[in-house]
Amino acid sequence: MMDEKQNFSYLFGSNAPYIEELYEEFLNNPDSVEEYWRQYFSELAAQPGFAERDVAHRPIQESFVKLAKSRPIAVGTVDENMLKKQVGVLRLISAYRIQGVGAAQLDPLKRKPPIHIEGLDPKFHGLSDEDMAVKFNVGPGDFGGQYEKLTLSEILSKLKQTYCGSVGIEYMHITNRTERRWIRDYFESVSSTPKYDSEQKLYILKQLTAAETLERYLQNKYVGQKRFGVEGGESSILALNYLVQNAGKDGVEEVIVGMAHRGRLNVLVNTLGKKPSDLFAEFEGRAEIKLPSGDVKYHTGFSSDIATPTGPIHVTLAFNPSHLEIVNPVVEGSSRAKQTRRGEDGQKQVLPVLIHGDSAFIGLGVNQAVFNMSLTRGYTTGGTVHVVVNNQIGFTTSDTRDTRSTVYCTDIAKMVDAPIFHVNGDDPEAVCMVMQAAMDYRKTFHKDVVVDVVCYRKNGHNESDDPTLTQPMMYKAVAKHPGTRALYAEKLVQEGVVSQEQSDSYVQAYRDALDRGEHVEQTRLSDYTSKHSVDWTKYQGKDWREAVESGLSAEDIKRLADKFTYVPEGFGLHNTSKRLVENRKAMAAGEQNIDWGMAETIAYASMVTKGTGVRISGEDSGRGTFSHRQAVLHDQNREKWDAGIYIPLQHISDSQAPFTVIDSILNEEAVLAYEYGHACSAPDMLTIWEAQFGDFANGAQVAIDQFISSGETKWGRLCGLTVILPHGYDGQGPEHSSGRLERWLQLCAEHNMQVIMPSEASQMFHILRRQVLRTMRRPLIIFMSKRLLRFKDATSPLENFLEGTTFRPVIGDTVQRADNGKVKRVILCAGQVYYDLTAGRAERGLEEEVAIVRAEQLYPFPYAEAEAELAKYPNATEIMWAQEEPKNQGAWYQTRHRLEALAKEGQKLIYAGRPASASPAVGYGSKHAAQLKQLVEDAFTFN
């Protein structure tokens, strides 16, 4: 028993968290701790009032302080010094778990001297050399739970091997204790040391041989040509191949890979089985031209079925431009679509894998957004395996002091509590081990995990770049490095696993195969088709005028409306929602014209009942930014968890297709790219991304330019994504007036997408249904007026939705004249400005002289329909384009040449609209009104 006056200060301060951890062990199992700790905690828990508190965290530390001040604590026969030493050991163990990564041997170039970390020094914790032979208690989970006690030297050895060898582990930042313990046990049980048999080691050697030999072959055969080789980082190819070959054990049937250009050619040949001869043809300019534009070889994608020990796995490498990480949300969206198609086991069967560069991983904001999406309901894919090809130099001439403000390029992953497994690329066996750990973690916790392969880059950013200009010392070390394969081959020779002659023969065999344009080992299956593959032949239509029946019967509309206007008994609807539900009942009955929200809802309901799923995402899509959709109803008397919301479109029929509506994260770039990927992999669904305001798409311009507008012409990727952009000049200032119509039209060519600016509710209904009923799968861009959502004149009667009706690319003038020959001017316009123009014409009494025609579809431009309308006015001498956007914006400059082609001899083409402006719109309400007034005046002024 300790003396009454002994000082217990060593139990507090920095020691307390470690004793707290021990106390948690005691709570789980009292027998798991030593007798003196068991007695100590038992007495502590018996103190008055202690049981009423949360004893697992801060109160335990408070109790230590209180008890130390008030009375001594019995600790059996152990003296105070030994207790201090035991606490020191606990602190040392914990320090290695937290800080050991800082001393790990991760750099293949060994450029930096070993780092002394104070917390890893036993002396820092009150332990001396004399203590090395002393046995100390270790926790029941420490080092795989195989020991009760170890000498300090044994403990130190195991800690160094586990946390400071070729593997560095970051996991103590994870808040979930179960996850932390799982990772601890996984690595400590084997001291982060893989154990592979000879056959497995030969497999690793062959993979490294293939990766290195291909790069050297291309370097010699195509001197000076860009290929963005992976020399120095060959272990990253090994890591991917190991994943593909072993993922099937966990039930994975499909792997979707996103990566930038570095190492891409290697992945195409050595992972996906692309024929080397086909790659050589691309280098030599002999490849068959199959697409209107195509792309460079290190941007192209590929897919194949790969033979593995557990059966075929379908592997897809997503197409990706040089915008590096923008492919990541595309891969996630594609994975989500394929997981949805597979049903309950989808997340287990489809695995997304993202391969990053070190600077890009932390430098590009799209990665923050992808991590942010990773655990949200609308975007999770059950965990992604991230592989960082960390060549320690980033992109061109960078220095880590300039490329990030964090210690590691992987620190961004900590925002979602993802574990990070750093590994020295020169230890290929360790690379395989941490890749297995990553797959096991993902399988267990359904979360993202990062494998950071620390390596180097043998050449410059591309093969014509000289890195010695800016990194002379680093590249002196690179020049001396024999290569990962050589080091590993030497290791296996020393182990007796392979002879030097046999090792060399692997290289020669691979080179000989390349000379023949073949593979050494062909794992690609040519006669296998997955049962989950999509038959794309049904979606290869190219005619945007393809006739489809998009109208419905009045009975069908009434039946659908009865379903989506039903509200469960006792559900507390908001008054606004009540009015909307009642109005929709009246609209379905033909008692009121149908507004835009109702038109959309009928379209979605009709789709899901016929087996076509609908997915809508955006920053306020459930309610609709302007409260027009009300797809998600909220019980005003309950929190909005599952019991507090009701989504009518999910209850249309027992056998309906899914209806998913998502209030997205606040990021346009990643979400739009995600939905693009989803639409590319779900042609049988209607996938919609809705901007909260049209100009929010500005932040997603890379996704628009590189994927939506050009994905088909570059890569042959068909995509039926629908994009809704609120657009219209209502005096609200520069920021939320324009969806930048001019930018979209500038990207239009080769019938690559459809740009629509509808002016009536029924048009929205028909264009949405047409998008899925046709065989064509191309992006649909809808510029939707905010003002018209509740504008009475823009509502549509029930008959405009019935069978026999369809989308009208051009809507003719509505004035019934006895003689069209009096019309002098035909005004063409698009969107909500039509209603300003009709009001201006009525005020001036010019119905006989001026006709107003609406171009609802701006691309592909409906020449035949527009020509037919213009032909109704044979005596018109002027064709005017009127728009509410500034002259240098909107549709004018992208449509002018089309109107000139339609103009007859003697007809003059003129313009009415706001003057050219550097800003999308003015910020002064009075100036907005004045400009609109002048626009209308110009439209009806005759010279």
Disulfide bonds with the S-S distance in Angstrom:
none
